[in-house]
Amino acid sequence: MGPVKEFKKSGNKVVVSCNDTKQALELRALTELRSLNMLISVSENQIEPDFCQGIIRNVDLELTVEALADEFKNQNAFKVRRLGKTRTVLLYFKGTSLPSSVKIGYMSFKVSEYIPGPVRCYVCQEFGHISSSCKGTPRCVRYGANHKVDDCPVKENPTCF
């Protein structure tokens, strides 16, 4: 398998960055790591290192993710995900450029670049990390005091901070 690109501890996890897809899949297949009850996941950029994400809007809610994936498999998309219970669908495309449109049946949908929202911690209310890895002081989302929102004495008329 050879040496990995990067090995670092992140909170209570160990993050391993592999050099290529083959190495990432070999790492995931190691039974020695599974016997240690380690969770092994391989991110999309390890499986398909050159990929881009695009969204399409106004997709019929009755179409399942499986049906959509079947429609897009010949259109260079390797993964499909609906954003919540909305009519917006996130597509993962092989390569580094988005197609201008995709087809579902006879209908054409414009593909737009997907720009994910910022990651926000719901403990300290800061951006860039999530609550499970937070080392900051709890901050109330209602008015900024140093306590969690669950412990907030103010239940109405929150103040922006």
C-alpha positions as CSV (number, residue, x, y, z in Angstrom):
1,M,0.0,0.0,0.0
2,G,2.9,2.4,0.7
3,P,3.0,5.6,2.9
4,V,0.0,7.8,3.1
5,K,-0.1,11.5,2.3
6,E,-1.1,12.7,5.7
7,F,-2.1,11.2,9.1
8,K,-3.5,13.5,11.8
9,K,-5.7,13.5,14.8
10,S,-8.8,15.6,14.7
11,G,-10.9,15.7,17.9
12,N,-11.6,12.1,18.7
13,K,-10.9,10.9,15.1
14,V,-7.9,10.0,13.1
15,V,-7.9,11.4,9.6
16,V,-5.8,9.7,7.0
17,S,-5.3,11.3,3.6
18,C,-4.3,8.9,0.9
19,N,-2.3,9.5,-2.2
20,D,-4.8,8.0,-4.6
21,T,-8.1,6.1,-5.0
22,K,-6.4,2.7,-4.9
23,Q,-4.7,3.4,-1.6
24,A,-7.9,4.7,-0.1
25,L,-9.9,1.6,-1.0
26,E,-7.1,-0.7,0.2
27,L,-7.1,1.1,3.5
28,R,-10.8,0.7,3.8
29,A,-10.4,-3.0,3.1
30,L,-7.9,-3.7,6.0
31,T,-9.6,-6.1,8.4
32,E,-7.0,-5.4,11.1
33,L,-8.5,-1.9,11.5
34,R,-12.0,-3.2,11.6
35,S,-11.1,-5.6,14.4
36,L,-10.1,-2.5,16.5
37,N,-13.6,-1.2,16.0
38,M,-12.3,1.7,13.9
39,L,-14.8,3.4,11.7
40,I,-13.2,3.7,8.2
41,S,-14.8,6.0,5.7
42,V,-13.4,7.2,2.4
43,S,-14.5,10.7,1.3
44,E,-15.6,11.5,-2.2
45,N,-12.4,13.2,-3.1
46,Q,-10.5,10.0,-2.2
47,I,-12.8,7.8,-4.4
48,E,-13.1,10.3,-7.2
49,P,-10.2,12.8,-6.7
50,D,-11.2,15.0,-9.7
51,F,-14.8,15.9,-9.2
52,C,-17.1,18.9,-9.0
53,Q,-20.5,19.5,-7.5
54,G,-23.5,21.0,-9.2
55,I,-27.2,21.5,-8.3
56,I,-30.3,21.4,-10.3
57,R,-33.6,22.9,-9.2
58,N,-37.3,22.2,-9.6
59,V,-36.9,18.4,-9.7
60,D,-40.2,16.5,-9.2
61,L,-40.4,15.4,-5.5
62,E,-41.8,12.0,-6.6
63,L,-38.5,11.0,-8.3
64,T,-36.4,9.0,-5.9
65,V,-32.7,9.4,-5.5
66,E,-32.2,5.9,-7.0
67,A,-34.3,6.8,-10.1
68,L,-32.3,10.1,-10.5
69,A,-29.0,8.2,-10.1
70,D,-30.1,5.9,-12.9
71,E,-31.0,8.9,-15.1
72,F,-27.6,10.5,-14.6
73,K,-25.2,7.5,-14.8
74,N,-24.7,8.1,-18.5
75,Q,-24.3,11.9,-17.9
76,N,-21.0,11.8,-16.0
77,A,-22.6,12.0,-12.5
78,F,-21.4,9.4,-10.0
79,K,-23.4,10.4,-7.0
80,V,-26.9,12.0,-6.5
81,R,-28.3,13.6,-3.3
82,R,-31.5,15.5,-2.7
83,L,-31.0,18.6,-0.4
84,G,-33.4,17.9,2.4
85,K,-37.1,17.6,1.3
86,T,-36.7,20.2,-1.4
87,R,-36.9,20.1,-5.2
88,T,-33.1,20.8,-5.3
89,V,-30.7,17.9,-6.2
90,L,-27.0,17.9,-5.6
91,L,-24.9,16.0,-8.3
92,Y,-21.3,14.9,-8.1
93,F,-19.7,14.9,-11.5
94,K,-16.4,13.2,-12.6
95,G,-13.8,15.7,-13.8
96,T,-13.4,19.4,-12.9
97,S,-16.0,21.1,-15.1
98,L,-19.7,21.1,-14.8
99,P,-22.0,20.4,-17.7
100,S,-24.3,23.3,-18.6
101,S,-27.4,21.0,-18.3
102,V,-28.6,17.5,-17.6
103,K,-31.6,15.6,-18.8
104,I,-34.3,13.8,-16.9
105,G,-36.3,12.0,-19.5
106,Y,-37.1,14.7,-22.1
107,M,-36.7,17.6,-19.7
108,S,-33.5,19.6,-19.5
109,F,-32.2,21.1,-16.2
110,K,-29.6,23.9,-15.9
111,V,-26.7,22.9,-13.7
112,S,-25.4,25.5,-11.3
113,E,-22.3,25.4,-9.2
114,Y,-22.9,24.1,-5.7
115,I,-21.7,26.5,-3.0
116,P,-22.1,24.9,0.4
117,G,-23.2,27.0,3.4
118,P,-20.6,27.8,6.0
119,V,-20.0,25.2,8.8
120,R,-21.3,26.6,12.1
121,C,-20.9,25.4,15.7
122,Y,-24.1,25.3,17.7
123,V,-22.2,25.5,21.0
124,C,-20.0,28.6,20.6
125,Q,-21.8,30.0,17.5
126,E,-18.6,30.4,15.6
127,F,-17.9,29.3,12.0
128,G,-15.4,26.8,10.8
129,H,-16.1,23.8,13.0
130,I,-19.0,21.7,14.4
131,S,-20.2,21.2,18.0
132,S,-18.6,17.7,18.4
133,S,-15.1,19.2,18.0
134,C,-15.8,22.5,19.8
135,K,-13.3,23.7,22.4
136,G,-14.8,27.1,22.8
137,T,-17.0,28.6,25.5
138,P,-20.7,28.0,25.1
139,R,-22.5,31.0,23.8
140,C,-26.3,31.5,23.7
141,V,-27.7,31.9,20.2
142,R,-30.5,34.1,21.6
143,Y,-28.5,36.9,23.1
144,G,-24.8,35.9,23.4
145,A,-24.4,35.1,27.1
146,N,-22.0,32.3,28.1
147,H,-24.5,29.4,28.4
148,K,-26.0,27.0,26.0
149,V,-29.3,27.9,24.4
150,D,-31.0,24.9,26.2
151,D,-30.1,26.6,29.5
152,C,-31.3,30.1,28.4
153,P,-33.7,31.9,30.8
154,V,-34.9,34.1,28.0
155,K,-37.5,32.3,26.0
156,E,-39.0,35.2,24.0
157,N,-37.7,38.3,22.2
158,P,-34.1,37.2,21.4
159,T,-31.6,40.0,20.8
160,C,-29.2,39.9,17.9
161,F,-25.5,40.0,18.8
